[in-house]
Amino acid sequence: MSATPETVQQDHEEKKSSIWSEPKVLFRTLFLRVVLPILALIVLWQIIAVLSRITLLDVIDAFVRLVRIGDSEGYLLSDHLFMSLTRVTLGFTIAAGTAIPLGIAVGRYRIVNWVVGPVIEAMRPIPPIAWIPLSILMFRSNLLGAQVFIIWIGAFFPILIDTTTGVKRTEPVHIDVAKTFGASEGQILSSIVVPSAAPEIFSGLRIGFGIGWMCLVASEMIGGGLGLGYLVIIMQQAGRTGAVISSMLVIGAIGVLISYMFLLLERNALRWRQAVSV
């Protein structure tokens, strides 16, 4: 008798609880997942402190000042954070909305792959940062449009490539069985192809957001008045090293948080795929 998703999930939880109940395994897990990362952060911080001649208390003080008082132009950290999240949400949503359907079409239909595939492969190696001058020329009076375009470029290709790969890995026998029972092309896509490619699609979304977030920071450095990338630049120009480092830490923390949110969403949406862990 085949295992149901409920029994697979139950077995997984039982194995997980048994692992944490063994003292040696628990100690080793805590050492590898908690102690070593903390030690690595301490070493990394010491290197940064030596090179930048700044202490941890200086960074904390700069962070508090950004939260309560603001930057050299009077804007609070929350203002910069809100604007950055707005830009990345727009760019990432457009990237997902265009890359997933196109990836399904490229992976499913050979003629689309013949026509679109070479164009994708020609544009994919171009770094997103290289598009910044062109985006400024394309959106001369719309800086927000230029920044969203850069985020779209960064997030689009990882989502597209992973979606295409997932669609191509769909078992042909499943499609043949569906055709035998008279399933339409729409039913095949919605019931077989997309669920089969779902793990790769989620992976592409997670990777695409990470790259889009990095492109956001880079694009904000060209200007815009608000944004975490812009905050790093103006704090550097003002000579406030602590504020620069604290802004960079906020950028990293937001990226990690959203990456974990994608992992949680993937784990809950695809309970049958035990490879996903948080």
C-alpha positions as CSV (number, residue, x, y, z in Angstrom):
1,M,0.0,0.0,0.0
2,S,1.4,3.4,-1.0
3,A,2.0,6.0,1.6
4,T,-0.3,9.0,1.7
5,P,0.9,12.5,2.2
6,E,-0.4,12.4,5.7
7,T,1.6,9.3,6.7
8,V,4.7,10.7,5.0
9,Q,4.4,13.9,7.0
10,Q,3.8,12.0,10.2
11,D,6.9,9.8,9.6
12,H,8.9,12.9,8.9
13,E,7.8,14.6,12.1
14,E,8.5,11.4,14.2
15,K,12.0,11.2,12.8
16,K,12.6,14.9,13.5
17,S,11.4,14.5,17.1
18,S,13.5,11.4,17.6
19,I,16.6,13.3,16.4
20,W,16.1,16.1,18.8
21,S,15.5,13.7,21.7
22,E,19.0,12.2,21.4
23,P,21.4,14.3,23.5
24,K,24.5,13.7,21.3
25,V,22.6,14.5,18.1
26,L,21.0,17.5,19.8
27,F,24.3,18.9,20.9
28,R,25.9,18.4,17.5
29,T,22.9,20.0,15.8
30,L,23.0,23.0,18.1
31,F,26.8,23.3,17.6
32,L,26.6,23.2,13.8
33,R,23.5,25.4,13.4
34,V,23.9,27.9,16.3
35,V,27.4,28.0,17.7
36,L,29.4,27.8,14.5
37,P,27.3,30.5,12.7
38,I,27.7,32.8,15.7
39,L,31.5,32.2,15.8
40,A,31.6,32.9,12.0
41,L,29.7,36.1,12.5
42,I,32.1,37.2,15.3
43,V,35.1,36.5,13.2
44,L,33.6,38.4,10.2
45,W,32.7,41.3,12.5
46,Q,36.2,41.4,13.8
47,I,37.6,41.7,10.3
48,I,35.1,44.5,9.5
49,A,35.9,46.3,12.7
50,V,39.7,46.2,12.0
51,L,39.3,47.4,8.5
52,S,36.7,50.1,9.2
53,R,38.0,51.1,12.6
54,I,34.5,51.0,14.2
55,T,33.0,49.1,17.1
56,L,29.8,47.2,17.5
57,L,28.5,49.9,19.9
58,D,29.0,52.5,17.2
59,V,26.9,50.4,14.7
60,I,24.1,49.9,17.3
61,D,24.1,53.6,18.1
62,A,24.0,54.5,14.4
63,F,21.1,52.1,13.9
64,V,19.1,53.7,16.8
65,R,19.7,57.1,15.3
66,L,18.5,56.0,11.9
67,V,15.3,54.6,13.5
68,R,14.6,57.5,15.8
69,I,16.2,60.6,14.2
70,G,16.8,59.7,10.6
71,D,19.6,60.2,8.1
72,S,21.4,63.3,7.0
73,E,18.3,64.4,5.0
74,G,15.8,63.8,7.8
75,Y,14.3,60.6,6.5
76,L,13.8,57.7,8.9
77,L,15.0,54.1,8.3
78,S,11.3,53.0,8.0
79,D,10.8,55.5,5.1
80,H,13.8,54.0,3.2
81,L,12.6,50.4,4.0
82,F,9.1,51.1,2.9
83,M,10.2,52.5,-0.4
84,S,12.6,49.6,-1.1
85,L,10.0,47.0,-0.3
86,T,7.5,48.8,-2.6
87,R,10.0,48.8,-5.5
88,V,11.1,45.2,-5.1
89,T,7.4,44.1,-4.8
90,L,6.5,45.8,-8.1
91,G,9.6,44.4,-9.9
92,F,9.3,40.9,-8.5
93,T,5.6,40.7,-9.2
94,I,6.0,41.7,-12.8
95,A,8.9,39.3,-13.1
96,A,7.0,36.3,-11.7
97,G,3.9,37.3,-13.8
98,T,5.9,37.2,-17.0
99,A,8.5,34.5,-16.4
100,I,6.3,31.7,-15.1
101,P,3.8,31.7,-18.1
102,L,6.7,32.1,-20.6
103,G,8.7,29.3,-18.9
104,I,5.7,27.0,-19.1
105,A,5.3,27.8,-22.8
106,V,9.0,27.3,-23.5
107,G,9.2,24.1,-21.6
108,R,5.9,22.6,-22.9
109,Y,5.8,23.7,-26.6
110,R,8.8,23.0,-28.9
111,I,8.0,25.7,-31.4
112,V,8.1,28.4,-28.6
113,N,11.4,27.0,-27.4
114,W,12.8,27.2,-30.9
115,V,11.7,30.9,-31.3
116,V,12.2,32.2,-27.7
117,G,15.1,30.0,-26.5
118,P,17.9,31.7,-28.5
119,V,16.7,35.1,-27.5
120,I,16.7,34.1,-23.8
121,E,20.2,32.6,-24.0
122,A,21.5,35.7,-25.7
123,M,20.2,38.1,-23.1
124,R,20.6,35.9,-19.9
125,P,24.4,36.3,-19.6
126,I,24.2,40.2,-19.5
127,P,24.6,41.3,-15.8
128,P,21.5,43.2,-14.5
129,I,23.8,46.0,-13.4
130,A,24.8,46.5,-17.1
131,W,21.2,47.4,-17.8
132,I,21.3,50.4,-15.5
133,P,22.5,53.0,-18.1
134,L,20.0,51.7,-20.7
135,S,17.2,51.8,-18.1
136,I,17.9,55.4,-17.4
137,L,17.8,56.2,-21.1
138,M,14.5,54.2,-21.5
139,F,12.8,55.8,-18.5
140,R,14.2,59.4,-18.7
141,S,11.6,61.0,-16.5
142,N,10.6,58.0,-14.5
143,L,13.3,56.9,-12.1
144,L,10.9,54.4,-10.4
145,G,10.3,52.8,-13.7
146,A,14.0,52.4,-14.3
147,Q,14.5,50.8,-10.9
148,V,11.6,48.4,-11.3
149,F,13.0,47.5,-14.7
150,I,16.4,46.6,-13.2
151,I,14.6,44.4,-10.5
152,W,12.6,42.8,-13.2
153,I,15.7,41.9,-15.2
154,G,17.4,40.4,-12.2
155,A,14.4,38.3,-11.1
156,F,13.1,37.3,-14.5
157,F,15.7,34.9,-15.8
158,P,16.1,32.7,-12.6
159,I,12.3,32.3,-12.5
160,L,12.1,31.6,-16.2
161,I,15.0,29.1,-16.3
162,D,13.8,27.1,-13.3
163,T,10.2,27.1,-14.5
164,T,11.3,25.8,-17.9
165,T,13.5,23.1,-16.3
166,G,10.6,22.0,-14.1
167,V,8.2,21.7,-17.0
168,K,10.6,19.7,-19.1
169,R,11.1,17.3,-16.3
170,T,7.4,16.4,-16.2
171,E,7.1,12.6,-16.8
172,P,5.8,12.0,-20.3
173,V,3.9,8.9,-19.2
174,H,1.7,11.1,-17.0
175,I,0.8,13.3,-19.9
176,D,0.2,10.2,-22.1
177,V,-2.2,8.8,-19.6
178,A,-4.1,12.1,-19.3
179,K,-4.4,12.2,-23.1
180,T,-5.7,8.6,-23.1
181,F,-8.5,9.6,-20.7
182,G,-9.4,12.6,-22.9
183,A,-7.9,15.4,-20.9
184,S,-7.6,18.8,-22.7
185,E,-4.4,20.8,-23.0
186,G,-5.6,23.1,-20.3
187,Q,-6.3,20.2,-17.9
188,I,-2.9,18.7,-18.6
189,L,-1.2,22.1,-17.8
190,S,-3.2,22.7,-14.7
191,S,-3.3,19.2,-13.3
192,I,0.0,17.7,-14.4
193,V,2.6,20.1,-15.8
194,V,2.3,22.9,-13.3
195,P,2.1,20.7,-10.2
196,S,5.1,18.7,-11.4
197,A,7.1,21.8,-12.0
198,A,6.0,23.5,-8.8
199,P,9.2,22.7,-6.8
200,E,11.4,24.3,-9.5
201,I,9.0,27.2,-9.8
202,F,9.2,27.9,-6.0
203,S,13.0,27.6,-6.2
204,G,13.1,30.1,-9.1
205,L,10.9,32.5,-7.1
206,R,13.2,32.3,-4.1
207,I,16.4,32.7,-6.2
208,G,14.8,35.4,-8.3
209,F,13.8,37.5,-5.3
210,G,17.3,37.3,-3.9
211,I,18.8,38.6,-7.1
212,G,16.0,41.1,-7.5
213,W,16.8,42.4,-4.0
214,M,20.4,42.8,-4.8
215,C,19.5,44.6,-8.0
216,L,17.2,46.9,-6.1
217,V,20.0,48.1,-3.8
218,A,22.3,48.7,-6.8
219,S,19.6,50.5,-8.7
220,E,18.8,52.8,-5.7
221,M,22.4,53.9,-5.6
222,I,21.7,55.8,-8.8
223,G,19.4,58.1,-6.9
224,G,15.7,58.3,-6.0
225,G,15.8,60.2,-2.7
226,L,14.6,57.1,-0.7
227,G,15.6,53.5,-0.4
228,L,18.1,51.4,1.5
229,G,20.6,51.5,-1.4
230,Y,20.3,55.3,-1.5
231,L,20.7,55.4,2.3
232,V,24.1,53.5,2.1
233,I,25.4,56.0,-0.5
234,I,24.4,59.2,1.4
235,M,25.7,57.8,4.7
236,Q,29.0,57.1,3.0
237,Q,29.1,60.6,1.6
238,A,28.4,62.0,5.1
239,G,31.2,59.9,6.6
240,R,28.9,57.9,8.9
241,T,30.5,54.5,8.7
242,G,28.3,53.1,11.5
243,A,25.1,54.0,9.6
244,V,26.5,52.4,6.4
245,I,27.2,49.1,8.2
246,S,23.8,49.2,10.0
247,S,22.0,49.8,6.7
248,M,23.9,46.9,5.1
249,L,22.9,44.7,8.0
250,V,19.2,45.7,7.5
251,I,19.5,44.8,3.8
252,G,20.9,41.4,4.7
253,A,18.3,40.8,7.4
254,I,15.4,41.6,5.1
255,G,16.8,39.3,2.4
256,V,17.2,36.4,4.9
257,L,13.7,37.0,6.3
258,I,12.0,36.9,3.0
259,S,14.0,33.9,1.8
260,Y,12.8,32.0,4.9
261,M,9.2,33.1,4.2
262,F,9.5,31.6,0.7
263,L,10.8,28.3,2.2
264,L,7.9,28.2,4.7
265,L,5.5,28.9,1.9
266,E,7.1,26.2,-0.2
267,R,7.1,23.6,2.6
268,N,3.4,24.2,3.4
269,A,2.3,24.2,-0.3
270,L,4.4,21.2,-1.2
271,R,4.1,18.9,1.9
272,W,4.9,15.9,-0.2
273,R,8.4,17.2,-0.9
274,Q,10.4,16.5,2.2
275,A,13.6,18.0,0.7
276,V,12.3,21.5,1.7
277,S,13.5,22.5,5.1
278,V,13.6,25.7,7.2
